[in-house]
């Protein structure tokens, strides 16, 4: 059902809206099926796009608030609005190619830009499709990743529609797994982790002001973390990118059972270290990828859900 005050998606049984705090009564749930949940207009006053002809309120479930992709037992992803944001500005795409290749793409729209949710969706979908095409054409994986990120950048620029100031922008992290090798490319602070019983590792390095200050020796980690710019990103996809969009890249050899996890900061802000992430996945878990992804998202919601939360998971057995 939806909150009658702000339209936010609510779960059946919730007593209060997590977005605006309005009371959610049984009448609200019933009214959703009868007509406009805001003004009470009858069902015949709702047009095909869900808009009430009486008050203009849009009566529809926000499908992007929660997105799940469950391709098979070892490849899945979940994206959730969280509890504090009015909309989900994250997006993810996953793909499986017959040549035993698995593809994961996670994007986090830059909230200060115009229509960040469109940027994230465009980048995730075009980047994933470019990687699928590359595998089918036997392209070398590092080159495939570079071309996929370029395709994602082009798709984000296409939706800018002449916006010069703060055009749609997004971070991206993408991975392609083939023959027990994961090729990972990224711009921004969405991350990739390897989690196994043998060892856990953060595979990416955030493109952030904080890391720039630390690596340059300008500030210590403690000093940089106190700055208001600590979480500012230094690289992203968007029409305002002045340098090229060559991604940072790493190749990782998968030598044991475990999990390749891609996620936005909506998750890792609550569990930044690989050990903390590993603690959220039961050792020798028999759960499939979608169950683990759901559990990770739910953990972030339980911790406060201050940001959108997106998780994509490949399970190696």
Buried (B, 14 or more C-beta within 10 A) or exposed (E): BBBBBBBBBBEEEBEEBBBEEBEBEEEBBEBBEEBBBBBBBEEEBBEEEEBBEBEEBBBBEBEBBBBBBBBEEBBBBBBBBBBEBEBBBBBBBBBBBEEEBBBBBBBBBBEEBBBBBBBBBBBBBBBBBBBBBBBEEEBEBBEBBBBBBBBBBBBBBEBBEEBEEBBBBBBBBBBBBBEEEBBBBBBBBBBBBBBBEEEBEBBBEBBBBBBBBBEEEEBEEEEBEEEEEBBBBBBBBBBBBEEEBEBBBBEBEBEEEBBBBBBBBBBBBBBBEBEEBBBBBEEEEEBBBBBBBBBBBBBBBEBEBBBBBBBBBBBBE
